[in-house]
């Protein structure tokens, strides 16, 4: 491995991409060519690490650095238990191709309490993707989040909110694996992203981008990108086909690295027991074969009281979406009950 100081002919604006997923997703495989060993496979081949595993700690939005640790995890970078989840199989083929987990509920918490905004039957495969900035949620949940934050559309898949939301206490809470599964709470401060160029609402209040977007119609699963991952510590084990999740410990300066050892059976997907024993006392065995979400009806337009910057249309809320009840917040200097 070396540091590149110049990139020629890069299709992504001079940035390199470190592929750490399944080799069957490599672009050359799509064109009928054989996969090549990616960097994590080469590390194993050269005995630098024992397993095709790595952990990710992004730290909070204000920090310029985080870290990725190959072949192990750092117990000082998370709090509570590191709970293991199965990587979810592809709906069509039944094989594990992506680093997805079983996402089973979503809540909003603020000083007034916690309100579950997903239904009791909600199940969704969610990819934990550090290559995506925002997180995507099904359109029905996106509409509820939009309503809660009094957000407005900037375009079809991006919303704007007042930047001072970042100063308000509260979290967007993600539950995984059903009962007993890990819970990752994303503070409001991590959901508000500065736009470029800067924007303001008509009343002069600075506008920021909401780091939550609706899942596109042709996508079979949600993507939980950096907006989510900053609040989580994630251990990916491609050999065991499992992912460990725990709440992050922001701004940690301590370190305690634990190596993930190889199991005797080195076949992909056959090392679950070894990984569970090495990493965690808790593992959730849930496989989602298809998604259960609220299906929104036709889109209707609801006007908002706040002024919108040029090019921003009023919020669109799907009809038939169940309301957020019992939550009262003072976000954006306006006291309102989410509806």
Residue pairs with C-beta under 8 A, 6 or more apart in sequence:
1 39
4 16
7 14
7 15
7 16
10 16
17 131
18 39
19 26
19 38
19 39
20 38
20 39
20 40
20 54
20 236
21 38
21 98
21 99
21 238
22 96
22 97
22 98
22 238
23 29
23 35
23 36
23 37
23 38
23 41
24 35
24 95
24 97
25 97
25 98
26 35
26 36
26 38
28 34
28 35
28 36
29 35
37 45
40 49
40 52
40 53
40 54
40 70
40 238
41 52
43 49
43 52
43 70
43 71
44 50
44 51
44 52
48 70
48 71
49 70
49 71
49 72
49 260
50 71
50 259
50 260
50 261
50 262
51 71
51 237
51 239
51 240
51 260
51 261
51 262
51 263
51 271
51 275
52 237
52 238
52 239
53 70
53 71
53 72
53 235
53 236
53 237
53 238
53 239
53 240
53 260
53 275
54 68
54 69
54 70
54 71
54 235
54 236
55 68
55 69
55 72
55 73
55 74
55 77
55 233
55 234
55 235
55 236
55 244
56 66
56 68
56 130
56 229
56 233
56 234
56 236
57 66
57 67
57 68
57 69
57 74
57 77
57 78
57 233
57 248
57 252
58 66
58 130
58 226
58 229
58 230
58 248
59 65
59 66
59 230
59 248
59 250
59 251
59 252
60 189
60 190
60 230
60 250
60 251
61 189
61 190
61 193
61 230
63 251
67 74
67 77
69 257
71 259
71 260
72 257
72 258
72 259
72 260
73 82
73 233
73 235
73 244
73 257
73 258
73 260
73 279
74 233
74 255
74 256
74 257
74 258
75 256
75 258
76 249
76 252
76 254
76 255
76 256
77 233
77 248
77 249
77 252
77 255
78 233
78 246
78 247
78 248
78 249
79 246
79 247
79 248
79 249
80 246
80 247
81 182
81 246
81 280
81 281
81 282
82 233
82 235
82 244
82 245
82 246
82 279
82 280
83 176
83 177
83 181
83 182
83 244
83 245
83 246
83 280
83 282
83 283
83 284
84 242
84 243
84 244
84 245
84 275
84 276
84 279
84 280
84 282
84 283
84 284
85 101
85 102
85 176
85 177
85 181
85 182
85 242
85 243
85 244
85 245
85 283
85 284
85 286
86 101
86 102
86 241
86 242
86 284
86 285
86 286
86 287
87 96
87 98
87 99
87 100
87 101
87 241
87 242
87 243
88 96
88 98
88 100
88 101
88 102
88 125
88 221
88 287
88 288
89 95
89 96
89 97
89 287
89 289
90 96
90 97
90 98
91 125
91 220
91 289
91 290
96 241
96 269
98 127
98 221
99 127
99 128
99 129
99 236
99 243
100 125
100 126
100 127
100 128
100 221
101 125
101 126
101 128
101 176
101 177
101 243
101 245
102 123
102 125
102 126
102 176
102 177
102 178
102 181
102 284
102 286
102 287
102 288
103 123
103 124
103 125
103 126
103 174
103 175
103 176
103 222
103 224
104 122
104 123
104 124
104 175
104 176
104 177
104 178
104 181
104 286
105 116
105 118
105 122
105 174
105 175
106 116
106 117
106 118
106 122
106 137
106 141
106 172
106 173
106 174
106 175
107 114
107 115
107 116
107 117
107 118
107 172
107 173
107 175
108 114
108 115
108 117
108 145
108 148
108 170
108 171
108 172
108 173
108 324
108 327
109 115
109 170
109 171
109 173
109 185
110 168
110 169
110 170
110 327
110 329
110 331
111 169
111 170
112 326
112 327
112 328
112 329
113 326
113 327
114 173
115 324
115 325
115 326
115 327
117 141
117 144
117 145
117 324
118 141
118 294
119 292
119 293
119 294
119 322
121 292
122 292
122 293
122 294
123 288
123 291
123 292
124 138
124 221
124 222
124 288
124 291
124 292
124 293
125 220
125 221
125 222
125 288
125 291
126 176
126 221
126 222
126 223
126 224
127 221
127 222
127 223
127 224
128 224
128 228
128 229
128 232
128 234
128 236
128 243
129 223
129 224
129 225
130 225
130 226
130 229
131 225
132 223
132 225
132 226
133 193
133 211
133 225
133 226
133 227
134 193
134 211
134 212
134 213
134 225
134 226
134 227
135 211
135 212
135 213
135 222
135 223
135 224
135 225
135 227
135 228
136 212
136 213
136 214
136 215
136 216
136 219
136 222
136 223
136 224
136 225
137 145
137 212
137 213
137 214
137 215
137 222
138 214
138 215
138 222
138 291
138 293
138 294
139 214
139 215
139 296
139 318
140 293
140 294
140 295
140 296
140 318
140 321
141 293
141 294
142 212
142 213
142 214
142 215
143 296
143 316
143 317
143 318
143 321
144 321
144 324
144 338
145 151
145 172
145 210
145 212
146 159
146 210
146 315
146 317
147 315
147 317
147 324
147 338
147 339
148 324
148 327
148 329
148 331
148 338
149 159
149 161
149 165
149 210
149 331
149 332
150 161
150 162
150 304
150 306
150 331
150 332
150 334
150 336
151 159
151 160
151 161
151 210
151 315
152 159
152 160
152 161
152 304
152 306
152 308
152 312
152 313
152 314
152 315
153 159
153 160
153 312
153 313
153 314
153 315
153 316
154 160
154 209
154 311
154 312
157 213
157 214
157 216
158 209
158 210
158 213
159 209
159 210
159 212
159 213
159 315
160 195
160 199
160 201
160 207
160 208
160 209
160 210
160 308
160 309
160 312
161 192
161 207
161 208
161 209
161 210
161 332
162 201
162 205
162 206
162 207
162 208
162 306
162 331
162 332
162 333
163 192
163 194
163 205
163 206
163 207
163 208
164 205
164 206
164 332
164 333
165 188
165 191
165 192
165 208
165 331
165 332
166 188
166 189
166 191
166 192
166 208
167 189
168 188
168 329
168 330
168 331
169 188
170 187
170 188
170 329
170 331
171 185
171 186
171 187
171 188
172 185
172 186
172 188
172 191
172 212
173 183
173 184
173 185
173 186
174 183
174 184
174 185
174 186
174 224
174 228
175 181
175 182
175 183
176 182
176 183
176 184
176 245
176 284
177 284
177 286
178 284
178 286
180 282
180 284
181 284
181 286
182 245
182 246
182 247
182 284
183 247
184 228
184 231
184 232
184 245
184 247
185 231
185 247
186 227
186 228
186 230
186 231
187 231
188 331
190 211
190 227
190 230
190 231
191 210
191 211
191 212
191 227
192 208
192 209
192 210
192 211
193 208
193 209
193 210
193 211
193 227
194 208
194 209
195 207
195 208
195 209
198 206
199 206
199 207
199 208
199 309
200 206
200 207
200 309
201 207
201 306
201 307
201 308
201 309
202 306
202 307
202 308
202 309
203 306
203 307
205 306
207 309
211 227
212 227
215 221
215 222
215 223
220 291
221 291
230 248
231 247
231 248
232 245
232 246
232 247
232 248
233 244
233 245
233 246
233 247
233 248
233 249
234 243
234 244
234 245
235 243
235 244
235 245
235 260
235 279
236 243
237 243
237 244
237 260
237 271
237 275
238 268
239 262
239 263
239 266
239 268
239 269
239 271
239 275
240 263
240 269
240 271
240 272
240 274
240 275
240 276
241 268
241 269
241 272
242 272
242 275
242 276
242 283
244 279
244 280
258 279
260 275
260 278
260 279
261 274
261 278
262 271
262 274
263 270
263 271
263 273
263 274
263 275
264 274
265 271
272 283
276 283
294 320
294 321
294 322
295 320
296 318
296 319
296 320
296 321
297 318
297 319
297 320
297 321
298 318
298 319
299 316
299 317
299 318
299 319
300 316
300 317
300 318
300 319
301 313
301 314
301 315
301 316
301 317
302 314
302 315
302 316
302 317
303 314
304 314
304 315
305 334
306 332
306 334
308 314
323 338
323 339
324 338
324 339
327 337
327 338
328 335
328 336
328 337
328 338
329 335
329 336
329 338
